[in-house]
Amino acid sequence: MKKIVLILIAGCIFSDLASASISVVLDGTPVFNGTDFTWTYSADLGSEEVIGGSVLSYFTIYDFVGLDSVVSAPTGWTYSEQLTGVTPSGVVPSDNPGIENITFDYIGAEVDGSQSLGDFVLTSSDGALNTNGNFSFQTGSNEIETKFQAPDESIDQGIGRVTVPTAITPEPKLGSLIALGAGLLGLAARRRRFVTRIR
């Protein structure tokens, strides 16, 4: 009986994941273009989803370290940069208020899923990967599909994981340098006492 219950729970969880409204994925790895790194993301609209209808449709990529610019977005999309991300009311993603977020708003004609939404290209001074970044989304929906579904059955909201830039490994902290220096001074003092005793 327990196995059947676990299988049913797993099925519900994976069906929620499979019906995500918008999925955002980093294409390959960032490319150094001579001055900074180019990050290209592809976005897909899930089945039974709608953008461009009466529901405001968008997605936000949070904590994009070292943001230089948004190079391009597909036709029908605009973007904005802000420290506090535009976030659907039904979700609570991780968002560092000191790092910029990028929100892409859809303003084009109504589109139904399932289909590719195109490539979104950004640049950053940072090329290091943080695979624990996150994004949120909001679209219209024809039916209840995910646990983030709004009560009026017309809005689909959710969050997901996405790779974003992360701060390059910091230089050793002052405390570590002081500890290393103290250790070397202690070693030098011990050696000096040893040499004094031999004489």
C-alpha positions in Angstrom: 0.0 0.0 0.0 2.8 2.4 0.9 4.5 1.8 -2.5 1.2 2.7 -4.3 0.9 5.9 -2.3 4.5 6.8 -3.1 4.1 6.1 -6.8 0.9 8.3 -6.9 2.7 11.2 -5.1 5.7 10.9 -7.4 3.4 10.9 -10.4 1.7 14.1 -9.2 5.1 15.8 -8.6 6.5 14.9 -12.0 3.3 15.8 -13.8 3.6 19.3 -12.2 7.2 19.6 -13.4 6.3 18.4 -16.9 3.5 21.0 -17.3 5.6 24.0 -16.4 4.3 27.1 -18.2 7.7 28.5 -19.3 11.0 26.7 -19.1 14.3 28.7 -19.3 17.6 27.0 -20.1 21.1 28.3 -20.6 22.3 27.3 -24.1 25.8 25.8 -23.8 28.2 27.9 -21.8 28.9 31.6 -21.7 31.2 32.8 -24.5 33.9 35.5 -23.9 33.5 38.1 -26.6 36.6 40.2 -25.9 35.1 42.5 -23.3 32.6 40.4 -21.3 30.7 37.1 -21.5 27.6 36.4 -23.7 24.9 34.3 -22.0 22.2 32.8 -24.3 19.0 31.4 -22.9 16.3 29.5 -24.7 12.7 29.6 -23.4 9.9 27.3 -24.2 6.1 27.6 -23.7 4.5 24.5 -22.2 1.4 22.7 -23.6 -2.0 24.1 -22.7 -0.4 27.5 -22.0 -1.1 30.9 -23.5 0.9 34.2 -23.6 -0.3 37.5 -25.0 -3.9 37.1 -23.9 -5.6 39.1 -21.1 -3.1 37.7 -18.5 0.2 39.6 -18.1 2.9 37.0 -19.2 6.5 37.3 -18.2 9.5 35.5 -16.7 12.2 36.9 -14.3 15.8 35.6 -14.0 17.0 36.4 -10.5 20.5 37.4 -9.3 22.3 37.8 -12.7 25.7 38.7 -11.3 27.8 41.3 -13.3 24.9 42.2 -15.7 26.3 44.5 -18.5 23.3 44.5 -20.9 20.5 42.7 -22.6 21.7 42.2 -26.1 18.5 40.8 -27.7 15.1 39.3 -27.1 12.7 37.7 -29.6 10.1 39.8 -31.3 7.2 40.7 -29.0 9.3 40.8 -25.8 10.5 43.7 -23.8 12.7 43.7 -20.7 13.5 45.6 -17.6 16.3 45.4 -15.0 15.7 45.8 -11.3 17.2 44.8 -7.9 13.9 43.4 -6.6 12.6 41.1 -9.3 9.1 41.2 -10.7 7.6 38.1 -9.1 4.2 36.4 -9.4 2.1 36.7 -6.2 1.9 32.9 -5.8 5.6 32.1 -5.6 8.6 33.0 -3.4 11.9 32.6 -5.2 15.3 33.3 -3.7 16.2 36.9 -4.6 19.3 38.8 -3.3 18.3 42.5 -3.2 21.8 43.6 -4.0 22.1 41.8 -7.4 20.2 42.8 -10.5 17.3 40.7 -12.0 16.0 40.7 -15.5 12.3 40.5 -16.4 11.1 39.7 -19.9 7.5 40.8 -20.6 5.5 39.4 -23.5 3.6 42.2 -25.4 3.0 40.3 -28.7 0.0 38.6 -30.2 -1.5 35.7 -28.4 0.5 32.4 -28.7 -0.5 28.9 -27.5 2.0 26.3 -26.4 3.8 24.0 -26.8 6.5 25.9 -28.7 9.9 27.6 -28.5 9.8 31.3 -27.5 13.3 32.0 -28.9 16.6 33.0 -27.6 17.3 35.7 -25.0 20.9 37.0 -25.0 22.5 38.9 -22.1 26.1 39.9 -21.3 27.9 39.8 -17.9 31.4 40.6 -16.7 31.3 37.2 -15.1 31.6 33.9 -16.9 31.5 31.5 -13.9 28.4 29.2 -13.6 26.0 29.1 -10.8 23.6 26.1 -11.4 21.4 27.0 -8.5 20.0 30.2 -9.9 16.2 30.6 -10.3 13.5 32.1 -12.3 9.8 32.7 -11.9 7.1 32.9 -14.6 3.5 33.9 -15.1 1.3 32.9 -18.1 -2.3 32.3 -19.0 -3.6 28.8 -18.8 -6.6 27.0 -20.2 -6.9 24.6 -17.2 -5.5 23.9 -13.8 -2.1 22.2 -14.4 0.4 23.0 -11.6 0.4 23.4 -7.9 1.1 27.1 -8.5 -2.2 27.6 -10.4 -4.1 30.7 -9.3 -7.7 30.3 -8.0 -9.3 31.9 -11.1 -7.9 29.1 -13.3 -6.6 31.7 -15.9 -3.1 32.4 -14.5 -0.3 29.9 -14.2 2.6 30.8 -12.0 5.8 29.0 -10.9 9.5 28.9 -10.3 12.3 26.9 -11.8 16.1 26.4 -11.7 18.4 28.1 -14.2 22.2 28.6 -14.5 23.3 32.2 -13.9 26.6 34.0 -13.4 28.2 33.7 -10.0 30.9 35.7 -8.4 34.3 34.4 -9.4 36.1 32.6 -6.5 37.0 35.4 -4.1 40.6 36.1 -3.1 41.6 34.6 0.3 39.9 36.5 3.1 41.9 38.7 5.5 41.3 36.3 8.4 42.9 33.4 6.4 45.9 35.6 5.5 46.4 36.7 9.1 46.2 33.0 10.4 48.7 31.9 7.7 51.0 34.8 8.7 50.7 34.0 12.4 51.5 30.3 11.7 54.6 31.3 9.7 55.8 33.7 12.5 55.3 30.9 15.1 57.3 28.5 12.9 60.1 31.1 12.6 60.1 31.7 16.3 60.3 28.0 17.1 63.2 27.6 14.6 65.0 30.5 16.2 64.7 29.0 19.7 66.0 25.6 18.3 69.0 27.3 16.7 69.8 29.3 19.9 69.8 26.0 22.0 72.3 24.3 19.7 74.8 27.1 20.1 
